[in-house]
């Protein structure tokens, strides 16, 4: 079984998120989403509209997702890769090159193009400016 992992906050879930998860699942049989915790988001200077538990519930309901785990810090990726026997790491191409070091762990690293016309930041901006 080929295992895929991706990371993100997935706040204000939208069709760009679904598109990313659908395409990520195409790289394997089992998709794990490491979902940023509220505490980790705070460290990153991000504030989510929905709490970790609510975001987790939403992401778990997506048919492409097999397992949701907490992302608590930047450094857990190698541990996750080993613990969950990951074959492919998938993330949006706005991170291009940032995670190439994971190739040293013997896994495939894929940067997927983002859905161009949608983002959580854009949604927040549009709502704020109305």
JORAQUI-V574477 format. One record per residue. PHI is phi in radians with two decimals (none if undefined). PSI is psi in radians with two decimals (999 if undefined). Layout:
PHI:PSI  PHI:PSI
This chain:
none:2.27  -1.54:2.24  -1.95:2.37  -2.13:2.51  -2.28:2.54  -2.42:2.82  -2.24:2.59  2.99:3.04  -1.57:-0.67  0.90:0.83  -1.59:2.65  0.81:1.04  -0.81:2.27  -2.47:3.08  -1.14:-0.38  -1.15:-0.70  -1.09:-0.81  -1.07:-0.74  -1.07:-0.77  -1.07:-0.81  -1.16:-0.67  -1.08:-0.81  -1.20:-0.64  -1.08:-0.75  -1.08:-0.45  -1.17:-0.24  -1.55:-0.02  -2.95:-2.94  -1.77:-0.34  -2.44:2.08  -1.90:2.15  -1.87:2.30  -1.93:2.09  -1.60:1.91  -1.71:2.17  -1.03:2.25  -1.29:2.87  -1.06:-0.69  -1.14:-0.72  -1.19:-0.71  -1.03:-0.71  -1.06:-0.75  -1.02:-0.64  -1.42:-0.06  1.38:0.36  -1.88:2.58  -2.20:2.16  -1.57:2.59  -1.26:-0.81  -1.67:2.55  -1.20:2.87  -0.93:-0.84  -1.06:-0.69  -1.25:-0.72  -1.12:-0.69  -1.07:-0.78  -1.05:-0.75  -1.13:-0.82  -1.16:-0.66  -1.09:-0.45  -1.38:-0.16  -1.41:2.25  -1.11:-0.36  -1.40:-0.30  -1.65:2.25  -1.75:-0.52  -2.69:2.43  -2.04:2.24  -2.16:2.75  -1.37:2.41  -1.75:1.96  -1.81:-0.33  -2.86:2.91  -1.14:-0.52  -1.55:0.05  -1.48:-0.08  -1.05:-0.80  -1.14:-0.70  -1.07:-0.79  -1.07:-0.75  -1.03:-0.75  -1.28:-0.82  -1.10:-0.67  -1.78:0.13  0.94:0.97  -1.37:2.43  -1.76:-0.61  -2.41:2.32  -1.84:2.18  -2.16:2.39  -2.73:2.85  -1.10:2.63  -1.27:-0.06  -1.22:-0.18  -1.81:0.20  -0.83:2.21  1.54:-0.41  -1.11:-0.55  -1.98:0.34  -1.07:-0.45  -1.05:-0.37  -1.22:-0.34  -1.07:-0.48  -1.12:-0.30  -1.53:0.06  1.43:0.36  -1.97:2.80  -1.41:2.29  -1.97:2.14  -2.14:2.25  -1.88:1.92  -1.57:2.43  -1.07:2.42  -1.35:2.73  -1.23:2.01  -1.11:-0.59  -1.64:0.14  -2.48:2.46  -2.80:2.72  -1.07:-0.71  -1.04:-0.72  -1.15:-0.73  -1.03:-0.85  -1.06:-0.74  -1.11:-0.80  -1.08:-0.75  -1.16:-0.70  -1.16:-0.60  -1.57:0.05  -1.44:999
